Amino acid sequence: MSEQARCISIGEATIELARGGDGRFSLGCGGDTFNTAIYLARAGQAVAFASALGDDPYSERIVALAAAEGVAIDLIMRVAQRLPGLSLIDDDGKGGKRIDSWSDTAPARDLFELPMWSRIAEALTGARLVYFSGITLSLYSNVGIGRFLAAVEIARAGGAKIAFDGNFRPRGWKGDLSRARTVVAEALKRVDIALPAYDDEAVLWGDPSPEATIARLQAFGVNEIVVKNGPNSALIAVGAGRDTVPVPAVVTPVDATAAGDGFNAGYLAARLSGAGAAEAAAAAHKLAGEVIRHRGSITPRSGAAVH
């Protein structure tokens, strides 16, 4: 498969321990850009996942899942004697979810400082679409950020579309909001399609409304913006145009984990297939609605609900 024909999603895949309805924890795999890559592949898009993992059985499990889902694994670097990150998903006691992560020594954090990092950069230059998130950015050191954003800029100059979800998680930035804003601002200068969640943007930037989020992102030069707003309508801005796409039916979630990741995949897959922005947002709502009907980040391929 040539890079020209595919999307490349960049970030971290972790081992997930998620508490089920019976109170027990089950073992799975997840990660925001990893989830989106899988849903893009299920939507028929050619997609590769770029990351780094260890040489342990848990890393093998992640790679095997990606391959089984049709996600290309040639950009997953392997590092001897290292382990992937771990995420624990539990109830927060308020009807929502709490996610705690242990990823400080995960090899994904070193992706753009590994000896083979230039392989990733070279692959990006020929991609159809490059997708990453605020969580992706929070992984890397300043050296890694510099190399990654330089590769993104070259890829964009070569014709790749750059898609980004701010996906702000304060713990990933160790509470350093100033660094988070600085790094995200640099990334936004290179973004064509922004897919932020309004509640994240309100925390990081203090945006008082989805409309304010759109105005701020347009000031960075982002031409296509879709603001996710939970069970409310998605607000779209493409150029000077505006559209509001309501959620077709409010679903009581079994598990809201990865709802935004599914939305992003549904939107991007539809746009890559030639759909207009409003039509793509409707498809995105539909996929997100399916994701939250199931436990865990990845829905069963059979589509059977897990309660």
PEKA-V225895 format. One record per pair of residues at least 4 apart in sequence whose ideal C-beta (glycine too) atoms are under 7 Angstrom apart, sorted by sequence separation. I is the first residue (numbers start at 1). J is the second residue. D is the distance in Angstrom with one decimal. If there is no record, write none. Layout:
I:J:D / I:J:D
This chain:
1:5:6.1 / 19:23:6.5 / 20:24:5.7 / 30:34:6.4 / 31:35:6.5 / 32:36:6.7 / 33:37:6.4 / 34:38:6.8 / 35:39:6.5 / 36:40:6.1 / 37:41:6.5 / 38:42:6.4 / 39:43:6.4 / 41:45:6.4 / 55:59:6.5 / 57:61:6.5 / 58:62:7.0 / 59:63:6.4 / 60:64:6.0 / 61:65:6.5 / 62:66:6.6 / 63:67:6.3 / 64:68:6.2 / 65:69:6.3 / 92:96:4.8 / 110:114:5.5 / 113:117:6.3 / 117:121:6.5 / 118:122:6.0 / 119:123:6.4 / 120:124:6.5 / 123:127:6.8 / 132:136:4.0 / 134:138:6.3 / 140:144:3.1 / 141:145:7.0 / 142:146:6.4 / 143:147:6.6 / 144:148:6.0 / 145:149:6.1 / 146:150:6.3 / 147:151:6.5 / 148:152:6.4 / 149:153:6.3 / 150:154:6.6 / 151:155:6.2 / 152:156:6.3 / 153:157:6.5 / 154:158:6.4 / 156:160:5.7 / 176:180:6.3 / 177:181:6.2 / 178:182:6.4 / 179:183:6.1 / 180:184:6.0 / 181:185:6.0 / 182:186:6.7 / 183:187:6.5 / 184:188:6.2 / 187:191:6.5 / 196:200:6.3 / 198:202:6.2 / 199:203:6.8 / 200:204:6.3 / 201:205:5.4 / 202:206:6.7 / 208:212:5.2 / 210:214:6.6 / 211:215:6.5 / 212:216:6.4 / 213:217:6.3 / 214:218:6.2 / 215:219:6.6 / 218:222:6.2 / 229:233:6.5 / 237:241:6.9 / 258:262:5.8 / 259:263:6.4 / 260:264:6.3 / 261:265:6.6 / 262:266:6.2 / 263:267:6.3 / 264:268:6.1 / 265:269:5.9 / 266:270:6.4 / 267:271:6.3 / 268:272:6.1 / 269:273:6.3 / 271:275:6.0 / 275:279:4.2 / 276:280:6.7 / 277:281:6.4 / 278:282:6.7 / 279:283:6.6 / 280:284:6.2 / 281:285:6.5 / 282:286:6.7 / 283:287:6.5 / 284:288:6.2 / 285:289:6.2 / 286:290:6.8 / 287:291:6.5 / 288:292:6.6 / 289:293:6.9 / 300:304:5.5 / 1:6:6.0 / 30:35:5.9 / 40:45:4.4 / 54:59:4.4 / 66:71:4.1 / 92:97:6.1 / 112:117:4.7 / 140:145:4.9 / 155:160:4.1 / 170:175:5.7 / 196:201:5.0 / 202:207:5.1 / 207:212:4.3 / 217:222:4.4 / 229:234:6.5 / 237:242:5.6 / 270:275:4.0 / 275:280:4.6 / 294:299:4.6 / 19:25:5.4 / 20:26:5.6 / 41:47:5.1 / 53:59:3.8 / 67:73:5.4 / 91:97:6.7 / 92:98:3.9 / 103:109:6.9 / 111:117:6.4 / 124:130:5.6 / 156:162:5.2 / 173:179:6.3 / 201:207:4.7 / 207:213:4.6 / 228:234:5.8 / 229:235:6.7 / 236:242:6.9 / 294:300:6.6 / 300:306:6.5 / 18:25:6.5 / 40:47:4.5 / 66:73:5.2 / 91:98:6.9 / 173:180:4.3 / 227:234:6.5 / 236:243:4.3 / 17:25:4.6 / 18:26:5.8 / 89:97:5.9 / 90:98:5.3 / 137:145:6.6 / 140:148:6.2 / 217:225:5.1 / 226:234:5.7 / 227:235:4.5 / 275:283:6.8 / 291:299:5.8 / 53:62:6.1 / 111:120:6.5 / 207:216:6.4 / 235:244:5.8 / 236:245:6.4 / 270:279:6.4 / 271:280:4.8 / 290:299:6.1 / 17:27:6.2 / 18:28:6.2 / 37:47:5.1 / 53:63:6.6 / 63:73:5.5 / 89:99:5.3 / 152:162:5.9 / 226:236:5.2 / 270:280:3.6 / 205:216:6.4 / 214:225:5.2 / 233:244:4.7 / 234:245:4.8 / 294:305:6.0 / 295:306:5.0 / 15:27:6.8 / 16:28:4.6 / 37:49:4.6 / 87:99:5.8 / 88:100:4.9 / 168:180:6.8 / 198:210:4.8 / 201:213:4.6 / 225:237:4.6 / 233:245:6.0 / 293:305:5.6 / 294:306:5.2 / 16:29:6.2 / 63:76:6.0 / 214:227:6.3 / 233:246:4.4 / 267:280:4.8 / 270:283:4.3 / 15:29:6.3 / 16:30:4.4 / 87:101:4.7 / 213:227:5.2 / 224:238:5.0 / 233:247:6.8 / 267:281:6.1 / 34:49:6.0 / 86:101:7.0 / 198:213:6.0 / 223:238:6.8 / 13:29:6.0 / 14:30:6.1 / 85:101:6.1 / 86:102:4.6 / 223:239:6.1 / 231:247:5.7 / 267:283:7.0 / 14:31:5.1 / 49:66:5.6 / 85:102:6.2 / 196:213:6.0 / 210:227:4.3 / 266:283:4.8 / 267:284:3.9 / 13:31:4.2 / 85:103:3.1 / 166:184:6.3 / 266:284:3.7 / 12:31:5.0 / 210:229:5.5 / 218:237:6.8 / 231:250:5.0 / 11:31:6.0 / 266:286:6.6 / 11:32:6.3 / 13:34:4.0 / 85:106:3.8 / 214:235:6.5 / 263:284:4.4 / 266:287:3.5 / 11:33:3.3 / 49:71:5.2 / 62:84:6.3 / 84:106:5.6 / 130:152:6.0 / 265:287:6.5 / 266:288:6.8 / 10:33:6.1 / 11:34:6.5 / 48:71:6.7 / 53:76:5.9 / 55:78:5.6 / 85:108:6.9 / 164:187:6.2 / 181:204:6.6 / 194:217:5.1 / 214:237:4.6 / 9:33:4.6 / 47:71:5.7 / 48:72:3.7 / 49:73:6.9 / 180:204:6.2 / 263:287:6.6 / 47:72:6.9 / 50:75:4.0 / 51:76:5.5 / 52:77:4.2 / 53:78:6.0 / 54:79:5.8 / 55:80:5.1 / 58:83:6.7 / 59:84:5.3 / 82:107:4.4 / 130:155:5.4 / 210:235:4.5 / 262:287:4.6 / 263:288:4.1 / 48:74:6.6 / 49:75:6.7 / 58:84:5.6 / 121:147:6.8 / 262:288:4.7 / 9:36:5.7 / 42:69:6.9 / 48:75:5.0 / 49:76:6.2 / 52:79:5.7 / 56:83:5.6 / 124:151:4.8 / 164:191:4.5 / 177:204:6.8 / 9:37:3.9 / 41:69:5.3 / 54:82:3.9 / 79:107:4.1 / 112:140:6.0 / 113:141:6.9 / 124:152:6.6 / 127:155:5.8 / 162:190:5.6 / 194:222:4.7 / 41:70:4.2 / 54:83:5.0 / 125:154:5.2 / 162:191:5.1 / 163:192:6.9 / 188:217:6.7 / 198:227:5.3 / 259:288:4.7 / 262:291:3.8 / 41:71:4.9 / 54:84:6.0 / 109:139:4.7 / 113:143:6.0 / 117:147:6.5 / 121:151:3.8 / 125:155:5.1 / 130:160:5.3 / 162:192:5.0 / 163:193:4.2 / 164:194:5.6 / 165:195:4.5 / 166:196:4.4 / 198:228:6.7 / 38:69:4.7 / 53:84:5.3 / 108:139:5.9 / 109:140:6.7 / 113:144:5.5 / 124:155:4.3 / 129:160:6.2 / 133:164:6.7 / 134:165:7.0 / 138:169:6.9 / 161:192:4.8 / 164:195:7.0 / 165:196:6.4 / 189:220:6.0 / 191:222:5.1 / 192:223:6.1 / 193:224:4.6 / 194:225:4.7 / 195:226:5.3 / 196:227:5.8 / 197:228:4.6 / 198:229:4.7 / 199:230:7.0 / 29:61:6.3 / 112:144:3.9 / 126:158:6.8 / 128:160:6.4 / 129:161:4.7 / 130:162:5.2 / 131:163:4.6 / 132:164:6.1 / 133:165:4.5 / 134:166:4.6 / 135:167:5.1 / 161:193:6.3 / 163:195:6.5 / 168:200:4.2 / 188:220:4.0 / 189:221:6.5 / 192:224:6.3 / 196:228:7.0 / 228:260:5.9 / 259:291:5.3 / 7:40:6.0 / 29:62:4.8 / 38:71:6.0 / 111:144:6.9 / 125:158:5.3 / 127:160:4.7 / 134:167:4.4 / 167:200:6.3 / 195:228:6.9 / 245:278:5.4 / 258:291:5.5 / 259:292:5.0 / 37:71:5.0 / 77:111:6.6 / 129:163:6.0 / 133:167:4.1 / 134:168:5.0 / 135:169:5.9 / 138:172:3.6 / 156:190:5.8 / 166:200:5.4 / 188:222:6.3 / 243:277:6.6 / 79:114:6.8 / 112:147:4.3 / 138:173:5.1 / 166:201:6.1 / 168:203:6.0 / 228:263:5.8 / 243:278:4.8 / 29:65:5.2 / 112:148:5.0 / 168:204:4.5 / 245:281:4.0 / 256:292:5.2 / 77:114:5.7 / 135:172:5.8 / 149:186:6.0 / 153:190:5.3 / 245:282:5.7 / 248:285:5.8 / 255:292:6.5 / 7:45:5.8 / 9:47:6.2 / 13:51:5.8 / 145:183:5.8 / 149:187:6.3 / 152:190:5.1 / 166:204:6.8 / 247:285:5.2 / 248:286:6.8 / 251:289:5.0 / 254:292:6.5 / 7:46:6.8 / 12:51:6.0 / 77:116:5.7 / 238:277:5.0 / 253:292:3.9 / 254:293:5.6 / 255:294:6.6 / 257:296:6.6 / 258:297:4.0 / 6:46:3.8 / 7:47:4.4 / 8:48:5.0 / 9:49:5.4 / 10:50:4.4 / 11:51:6.3 / 245:285:6.9 / 254:294:6.1 / 255:295:4.5 / 257:297:5.4 / 5:46:5.2 / 6:47:5.8 / 149:190:6.4 / 226:267:6.1 / 236:277:5.1 / 251:292:5.9 / 254:295:5.9 / 255:296:6.6 / 6:48:5.7 / 8:50:5.5 / 236:278:6.4 / 251:293:6.4 / 15:58:5.0 / 1:46:6.0 / 75:120:5.9 / 236:281:5.8 / 137:183:5.2 / 137:184:6.4 / 234:281:4.8 / 75:123:5.7 / 13:62:4.7 / 134:184:6.0 / 137:187:6.0 / 234:285:6.9 / 54:107:5.9 / 224:277:6.8 / 254:307:6.2 / 53:107:6.0 / 52:107:3.9 / 226:281:6.0 / 52:108:5.0 / 30:87:6.5 / 51:108:4.9 / 52:110:6.3 / 52:111:4.8 / 51:111:6.3 / 52:114:6.2 / 197:260:5.5 / 6:72:6.8 / 8:75:6.7 / 15:84:5.7 / 195:264:4.9 / 14:84:5.8 / 19:89:6.7 / 50:120:5.2 / 1:72:6.1 / 13:84:6.7 / 14:85:4.1 / 15:86:5.2 / 16:87:4.9 / 17:88:4.9 / 18:89:4.1 / 19:90:4.9 / 14:86:6.1 / 19:91:6.6 / 195:267:6.5 / 12:85:6.0 / 14:87:4.7 / 16:89:6.2 / 14:101:6.8 / 14:103:6.6 / 12:103:6.6 / 12:106:6.4 / 36:131:6.4 / 165:260:6.7 / 12:108:3.8 / 33:131:6.4 / 33:132:6.2 / 165:264:5.6 / 33:133:5.6 / 32:133:5.3 / 32:135:5.3 / 33:136:6.0 / 163:268:5.9 / 8:123:6.3 / 8:124:6.0 / 8:127:4.6 / 3:123:5.2 / 7:127:6.5 / 6:127:6.5 / 7:128:5.8 / 11:132:6.1 / 4:126:5.1 / 6:128:6.0 / 7:129:4.2 / 8:130:5.4 / 9:131:4.6 / 10:132:4.6 / 11:133:6.2 / 3:126:3.5 / 5:128:6.5 / 3:127:5.3 / 4:128:6.5 / 7:131:6.2 / 11:135:6.2 / 11:136:4.1 / 10:136:5.5 / 12:139:5.9 / 32:167:5.6 / 131:268:6.8 / 129:268:6.7 / 129:272:6.6 / 97:256:6.4 / 97:257:6.1 / 89:257:6.2 / 39:261:6.8 / 43:265:6.4 / 35:258:4.7 / 39:262:5.4 / 45:269:5.2 / 36:261:4.6 / 40:265:4.8 / 35:261:3.8 / 39:265:3.3 / 43:269:3.6 / 45:272:5.9 / 30:258:6.8 / 36:264:5.1 / 40:268:6.4 / 32:261:5.2 / 36:265:4.6 / 40:269:5.6 / 39:287:6.6 / 38:298:5.9 / 35:297:4.8 / 35:298:6.5 / 30:297:3.6 / 28:296:5.3 / 28:297:6.9 / 20:295:5.9 / 18:295:6.6 / 18:296:5.6 / 16:297:6.6 / 21:307:6.1
